[in-house]
Amino acid sequence: MNPLIASLSEADFQQMIVDRARAQGWLVHHDRRQDLGIGGDPGFPDLVLARNKAVHFVEVKTEQGRMTQEQNRWRGHLTVEIWRPSTWPTIQQILDKETP
């Protein structure tokens, strides 16, 4: 694993994902309005990525990051992918792949 990627904070790693996704034509949704008390149920995935009818619900974590009970609750209802720095090569393949 690239040590520079492995040492990124969750916020910086998430920005790296967002930048790559947008460069590849994905629509990106990241909602932090829950801080204002107007969001939905807590634990919703960090990112929703959509392109050509493909949708990914993504929870961004550092290598040591753990899922909360609320995040696992959403994971019980949606297919939520957990993306970590160690999975960067796979993330690149997903984001770069042509979708139908």
C-alpha positions in Angstrom: 0.0 0.0 0.0 1.2 3.5 -0.8 2.3 5.0 2.6 1.2 8.5 1.6 -2.4 7.3 0.9 -2.3 5.1 4.1 -1.5 8.1 6.2 -4.3 10.3 4.9 -7.0 11.5 7.3 -10.5 10.3 6.5 -11.5 13.7 5.2 -8.4 13.9 2.9 -9.0 10.4 1.6 -12.7 11.2 1.0 -11.7 14.3 -1.0 -9.3 12.2 -3.0 -12.2 9.9 -3.9 -14.5 12.8 -4.7 -11.9 14.4 -7.0 -11.3 11.1 -8.9 -15.1 10.4 -9.2 -15.8 13.9 -10.5 -12.9 13.6 -13.0 -14.5 10.4 -14.3 -18.0 12.0 -14.7 -19.6 10.6 -11.5 -22.3 12.7 -9.7 -21.3 13.0 -6.1 -23.5 13.6 -3.1 -22.1 14.3 0.4 -24.6 15.5 3.0 -23.6 17.0 6.3 -26.8 18.8 7.1 -27.4 16.5 10.0 -25.1 18.9 11.9 -28.0 21.4 11.6 -30.6 19.0 12.8 -32.4 18.8 9.5 -30.9 15.6 8.1 -32.4 12.1 8.1 -31.5 9.2 10.3 -27.9 9.2 11.6 -25.3 7.0 10.0 -26.2 7.5 6.3 -23.2 6.7 4.1 -20.6 9.4 3.5 -20.9 9.4 -0.3 -23.5 8.6 -2.9 -21.9 8.2 -6.4 -23.9 7.9 -9.5 -23.1 7.5 -13.2 -25.0 5.9 -16.1 -27.5 4.1 -13.8 -24.7 2.8 -11.5 -25.0 3.9 -7.8 -22.5 3.4 -5.0 -23.3 4.1 -1.4 -19.8 4.5 0.2 -18.7 4.8 3.8 -15.1 6.2 3.9 -12.9 4.9 6.7 -9.2 5.0 7.6 -7.5 1.6 8.0 -8.4 1.7 11.7 -11.8 3.3 11.3 -14.8 1.4 12.7 -18.4 1.4 11.7 -20.9 2.8 14.2 -24.1 1.1 15.2 -26.0 3.7 13.1 -23.9 3.1 10.0 -24.4 -0.6 10.4 -28.1 -0.1 10.6 -28.0 1.6 7.2 -25.8 -1.2 5.9 -28.6 -3.6 6.8 -30.9 -1.8 4.4 -28.5 -0.7 1.6 -25.5 -2.1 -0.1 -22.9 0.1 1.5 -19.3 -0.3 0.4 -16.5 0.5 2.9 -13.6 2.2 1.2 -10.3 2.4 2.9 -6.9 3.6 1.7 -5.8 -0.1 1.2 -8.6 -0.5 -1.3 -7.5 2.5 -3.4 -6.5 0.3 -6.5 -10.0 -1.3 -6.5 -11.7 2.2 -6.0 -9.8 3.5 -9.0 -11.0 0.5 -11.1 -14.6 1.1 -10.0 -14.5 4.8 -10.7 -12.6 4.5 -14.0 -14.8 1.6 -15.3 -17.2 2.2 -18.1 -20.7 1.5 -16.8 -23.7 0.6 -19.0 
